[in-house]
Amino acid sequence: MEFTIIGDWYEVWDLASPFAVVAEGADFEEAKANAAVAVLKSFPHRAGEGGETPETLWGGDHGAYVVAAFLGDLGAQAVEDTDFRLIA
C-alpha cells in the first residue's frame, strides 16, 4: 500500500520545512517507518550522532509528527497546494 504522509517538526531550530513523503508498506505503520528513513535522508542534519533515527523520528525529542496521512500518492497535490518539501 502507498501512503502520502504530511509531516512537520516539533522544533525548527534549523528552519527545516514541513514535508510530504510518499512511502510504501504493507500497512500504515510500515509505510511510516519507511518514510522515516526517507525523511532523514532528505534532512541529514537531523540524523547522526545525537540526532534522530528512523526509530525515534516520529515523536522523538527533536523529531517530527504526522500532520495528516492519506492512502495513495498525493504528493503532487500536496506540493501544489502548500509549501512542503516533497520526498519521493
N, C-alpha and C positions, 0 to 999 in steps of 0.2 A: 504494500500500500504506500502511496505517496502522500505526503503532508506538506503544507506550507505553514511554517511557524514564524510568527512575528515576535521578535524579542527586543528587550531593552535592558539597560544596565542598572544595577542598584546604585552604583556610584559612577560619575562621569568625570573623574579627576583628569582623564586624558582626552576629554571631549569625544569619546567614541560614539558613533552614531547608532541609532536604533537599526535593526536589521530584519530582513526577511530571508529565511533559508528554506529551501526545498529539500526534503530528505525522505528517504525510503526506509521502510521497516515492515516487519510482519504485523506490528501494531503500533499505536501511537508512542508508547514508551520506548520501543526500539528505534523508531524514527527520531525521537527526541535525543536519544543517546548518539545516534549517527550525526544529528545536527550539531551537537556539542563539539564533535571533532572538527566539523567544517567551520564552525564559528571561530574556534581557537586558531585554526589555520589562517583565517582571514584577519584575525586580530591577535597576532603572535605576541604582542607586548602584554596581553592579558594572561598569557600562559607562562610557562617556565618556572624557574626557581621562586618559590614563594607565591606564585600565581595560581590561577585556576587550572584544573584538569578536566577532562571530559566527565569525570565522575562528580566533580564539585561545581561545575559551571552553573547549572540550574539550581539556584538557591545558595550558592557559596557566598562568603563574606563580601566579595567584590564582584560576584558573578552577575548572571543575567536572570531574567524572569520571562516567562511566556506571557505576552500581552494577548495573543489570540492564536488559534490554530485552526486550519481548515483542511479538509480532505481534498487532495488533488494539488496540482501545480498552479497556484495563483500568483506566482512571483511577479510576472509582468504587470498584473493589475495592481499589486501592492506598490510597486515602484512608480507606476503611473500616477497613483492617487495620493502619494505622500513621499516623504524623503526618507527612504530606507536604503541601506546597503544590501543589495541582493547577493546572496551567497548560493551558488548553484552547485 
